[in-house]
Protein backbone atom coordinates (compact mmCIF):
# COMPACT_ATOMS: atom_id res chain seq x y z
CA UNK A 1 0.00 0.00 0.00
CA UNK A 2 1.26 3.50 -0.83
CA UNK A 3 1.85 5.82 2.12
CA UNK A 4 0.57 9.07 0.60
CA UNK A 5 1.25 11.16 3.69
CA UNK A 6 4.94 10.21 3.58
CA UNK A 7 5.15 10.86 -0.17
CA UNK A 8 3.45 14.26 0.05
CA UNK A 9 5.68 15.42 2.89
CA UNK A 10 8.89 14.39 1.12
CA UNK A 11 11.29 17.28 0.55
CA UNK A 12 12.65 15.52 -2.54
CA UNK A 13 9.15 15.35 -4.02
CA UNK A 14 8.48 19.04 -3.41
CA UNK A 15 11.83 20.08 -4.89
CA UNK A 16 10.95 18.24 -8.08
CA UNK A 17 7.48 19.84 -8.10
CA UNK A 18 9.00 23.31 -7.63
CA UNK A 19 11.46 22.66 -10.45
CA UNK A 20 8.70 21.49 -12.79
CA UNK A 21 6.49 24.48 -11.95
CA UNK A 22 9.46 26.79 -12.49
CA UNK A 23 10.08 25.33 -15.95
CA UNK A 24 6.42 25.52 -16.93
CA UNK A 25 6.12 29.12 -15.72
CA UNK A 26 9.29 30.13 -17.53
CA UNK A 27 7.98 28.67 -20.79
CA UNK A 28 4.35 29.75 -20.35
CA UNK A 29 4.89 33.25 -19.00
CA UNK A 30 8.12 33.86 -20.88
CA UNK A 31 9.99 35.03 -17.80
CA UNK A 32 13.03 35.66 -19.97
CA UNK A 33 15.48 33.55 -17.99
CA UNK A 34 18.43 32.44 -20.05
CA UNK A 35 19.21 28.79 -20.60
CA UNK A 36 22.27 28.83 -18.32
CA UNK A 37 20.18 29.97 -15.35
CA UNK A 38 17.55 27.32 -15.98
CA UNK A 39 20.19 24.61 -16.38
CA UNK A 40 21.94 25.67 -13.15
CA UNK A 41 18.62 25.61 -11.28
CA UNK A 42 17.79 22.12 -12.56
CA UNK A 43 21.29 20.84 -11.68
CA UNK A 44 20.87 22.27 -8.19
CA UNK A 45 17.56 20.45 -7.73
CA UNK A 46 18.94 17.19 -9.14
CA UNK A 47 22.00 17.43 -6.91
CA UNK A 48 19.80 17.92 -3.86
CA UNK A 49 17.52 15.01 -4.77
CA UNK A 50 20.43 12.65 -5.45
CA UNK A 51 22.25 13.68 -2.24
CA UNK A 52 19.13 13.15 -0.15
CA UNK A 53 18.53 9.82 -1.88
CA UNK A 54 22.07 8.72 -1.09
CA UNK A 55 21.60 9.77 2.54
CA UNK A 56 18.38 7.75 2.68
CA UNK A 57 20.15 4.67 1.30
CA UNK A 58 22.97 5.00 3.85
CA UNK A 59 20.51 5.36 6.72
CA UNK A 60 18.61 2.26 5.61
CA UNK A 61 21.81 0.20 5.50
CA UNK A 62 22.70 1.41 9.01
CA UNK A 63 19.29 0.28 10.28
CA UNK A 64 19.84 -3.28 9.03
MDAnalysis code that builds the backbone (N, CA, C; Angstrom):
import MDAnalysis as mda
import numpy as np

u = mda.Universe.empty(192, n_residues=64, atom_resindex=np.repeat(np.arange(64), 3), trajectory=True)
u.add_TopologyAttr("name", ["N", "CA", "C"] * 64)
u.add_TopologyAttr("resid", np.arange(1, 65))
u.add_TopologyAttr("resname", ["UNK", "UNK", "UNK", "UNK", "UNK", "UNK", "UNK", "UNK", "UNK", "UNK", "UNK", "UNK", "UNK", "UNK", "UNK", "UNK", "UNK", "UNK", "UNK", "UNK", "UNK", "UNK", "UNK", "UNK", "UNK", "UNK", "UNK", "UNK", "UNK", "UNK", "UNK", "UNK", "UNK", "UNK", "UNK", "UNK", "UNK", "UNK", "UNK", "UNK", "UNK", "UNK", "UNK", "UNK", "UNK", "UNK", "UNK", "UNK", "UNK", "UNK", "UNK", "UNK", "UNK", "UNK", "UNK", "UNK", "UNK", "UNK", "UNK", "UNK", "UNK", "UNK", "UNK", "UNK"])
u.atoms.positions = np.array([
    [0.838, -1.186, 0.000],
    [0.000, 0.000, 0.000],
    [0.887, 1.255, 0.000],
    [0.483, 2.258, -0.717],
    [1.260, 3.495, -0.832],
    [0.953, 4.398, 0.357],
    [1.995, 4.887, 1.005],
    [1.848, 5.817, 2.118],
    [1.867, 7.244, 1.561],
    [0.680, 7.767, 1.254],
    [0.571, 9.075, 0.595],
    [1.050, 10.206, 1.487],
    [0.807, 10.094, 2.789],
    [1.254, 11.163, 3.685],
    [2.778, 11.304, 3.629],
    [3.475, 10.168, 3.642],
    [4.938, 10.209, 3.578],
    [5.405, 10.771, 2.234],
    [4.752, 10.373, 1.152],
    [5.148, 10.858, -0.174],
    [4.909, 12.362, -0.312],
    [3.785, 12.852, 0.195],
    [3.448, 14.265, 0.046],
    [4.221, 15.172, 0.992],
    [4.864, 14.608, 1.989],
    [5.684, 15.419, 2.888],
    [7.173, 15.271, 2.585],
    [7.498, 14.596, 1.503],
    [8.886, 14.393, 1.117],
    [9.477, 15.679, 0.539],
    [10.618, 16.085, 1.070],
    [11.291, 17.282, 0.547],
    [11.781, 17.065, -0.872],
    [12.202, 15.837, -1.177],
    [12.652, 15.523, -2.545],
    [11.496, 15.706, -3.530],
    [10.328, 15.217, -3.168],
    [9.153, 15.348, -4.025],
    [8.833, 16.818, -4.293],
    [8.831, 17.631, -3.242],
    [8.475, 19.041, -3.408],
    [9.538, 19.815, -4.182],
    [10.791, 19.426, -4.078],
    [11.830, 20.079, -4.889],
    [11.602, 19.807, -6.369],
    [11.233, 18.574, -6.688],
    [10.954, 18.235, -8.085],
    [9.714, 18.984, -8.568],
    [8.694, 19.100, -7.724],
    [7.483, 19.841, -8.100],
    [7.819, 21.308, -8.344],
    [8.606, 21.902, -7.463],
    [8.998, 23.314, -7.630],
    [9.780, 23.496, -8.921],
    [10.683, 22.582, -9.209],
    [11.455, 22.661, -10.455],
    [10.567, 22.564, -11.683],
    [9.603, 21.653, -11.658],
    [8.698, 21.493, -12.791],
    [7.829, 22.730, -12.973],
    [7.312, 23.263, -11.877],
    [6.486, 24.483, -11.952],
    [7.319, 25.644, -12.482],
    [8.550, 25.741, -12.026],
    [9.458, 26.790, -12.495],
    [9.654, 26.706, -14.008],
    [9.893, 25.499, -14.508],
    [10.084, 25.326, -15.948],
    [8.825, 25.677, -16.729],
    [7.684, 25.237, -16.243],
    [6.419, 25.522, -16.927],
    [6.140, 27.023, -16.926],
    [6.355, 27.673, -15.786],
    [6.125, 29.119, -15.717],
    [7.085, 29.886, -16.614],
    [8.326, 29.447, -16.669],
    [9.292, 30.125, -17.529],
    [8.881, 30.024, -18.995],
    [8.416, 28.850, -19.396],
    [7.981, 28.674, -20.787],
    [6.652, 29.376, -21.052],
    [5.690, 29.207, -20.138],
    [4.346, 29.747, -20.349],
    [4.261, 31.248, -20.216],
    [4.962, 31.807, -19.248],
    [4.893, 33.246, -19.001],
    [6.047, 34.006, -19.625],
    [6.941, 33.264, -20.253],
    [8.117, 33.858, -20.881],
    [8.825, 34.812, -19.908],
    [9.322, 34.234, -18.820],
    [9.995, 35.027, -17.800],
    [11.315, 35.616, -18.279],
    [11.818, 35.104, -19.380],
    [13.028, 35.660, -19.966],
    [14.317, 35.180, -19.327],
    [14.256, 34.090, -18.592],
    [15.482, 33.552, -17.988],
    [16.292, 32.840, -19.056],
    [17.586, 33.078, -19.041],
    [18.434, 32.442, -20.046],
    [18.623, 30.957, -19.735],
    [19.091, 30.232, -20.717],
    [19.214, 28.785, -20.604],
    [20.226, 28.369, -19.536],
    [21.265, 29.147, -19.343],
    [22.266, 28.828, -18.318],
    [21.657, 28.870, -16.919],
    [20.824, 29.851, -16.657],
    [20.180, 29.968, -15.353],
    [19.250, 28.793, -15.104],
    [18.477, 28.443, -16.105],
    [17.550, 27.324, -15.978],
    [18.327, 26.028, -15.756],
    [19.379, 25.818, -16.511],
    [20.188, 24.611, -16.377],
    [20.819, 24.536, -14.987],
    [21.336, 25.638, -14.490],
    [21.941, 25.665, -13.155],
    [20.898, 25.341, -12.088],
    [19.705, 25.875, -12.232],
    [18.621, 25.613, -11.277],
    [18.249, 24.131, -11.278],
    [18.138, 23.543, -12.456],
    [17.791, 22.121, -12.563],
    [18.909, 21.258, -11.981],
    [20.168, 21.595, -12.258],
    [21.290, 20.843, -11.682],
    [21.286, 20.940, -10.158],
    [20.945, 22.086, -9.634],
    [20.867, 22.272, -8.188],
    [19.798, 21.355, -7.589],
    [18.638, 21.314, -8.211],
    [17.557, 20.451, -7.731],
    [17.958, 18.984, -7.835],
    [18.525, 18.584, -8.969],
    [18.938, 17.191, -9.138],
    [20.021, 16.805, -8.126],
    [20.955, 17.694, -7.893],
    [21.995, 17.426, -6.906],
    [21.419, 17.220, -5.519],
    [20.453, 18.056, -5.155],
    [19.801, 17.922, -3.856],
    [19.066, 16.591, -3.751],
    [18.303, 16.252, -4.783],
    [17.519, 15.014, -4.767],
    [18.441, 13.800, -4.689],
    [19.508, 13.781, -5.481],
    [20.433, 12.648, -5.446],
    [21.168, 12.561, -4.105],
    [21.560, 13.690, -3.538],
    [22.248, 13.676, -2.244],
    [21.321, 13.173, -1.140],
    [20.089, 13.628, -1.144],
    [19.125, 13.148, -0.149],
    [18.826, 11.669, -0.351],
    [18.743, 11.240, -1.592],
    [18.525, 9.822, -1.876],
    [19.676, 8.972, -1.379],
    [20.895, 9.447, -1.583],
    [22.065, 8.723, -1.090],
    [22.061, 8.667, 0.437],
    [21.681, 9.756, 1.081],
    [21.602, 9.766, 2.543],
    [20.532, 8.791, 3.028],
    [19.422, 8.701, 2.320],
    [18.375, 7.746, 2.683],
    [18.873, 6.310, 2.558],
    [19.614, 6.026, 1.498],
    [20.150, 4.673, 1.296],
    [21.123, 4.319, 2.418],
    [22.002, 5.249, 2.772],
    [22.967, 4.999, 3.847],
    [22.242, 4.753, 5.164],
    [21.229, 5.536, 5.456],
    [20.510, 5.360, 6.723],
    [19.767, 4.028, 6.762],
    [19.279, 3.565, 5.641],
    [18.608, 2.260, 5.615],
    [19.591, 1.117, 5.825],
    [20.807, 1.236, 5.282],
    [21.813, 0.204, 5.504],
    [22.265, 0.195, 6.970],
    [22.306, 1.354, 7.595],
    [22.696, 1.415, 9.010],
    [21.644, 0.801, 9.902],
    [20.369, 0.868, 9.481],
    [19.294, 0.277, 10.277],
    [19.344, -1.236, 10.259],
    [19.820, -1.817, 9.167],
    [19.841, -3.279, 9.033],
    [20.923, -3.898, 9.782],
])
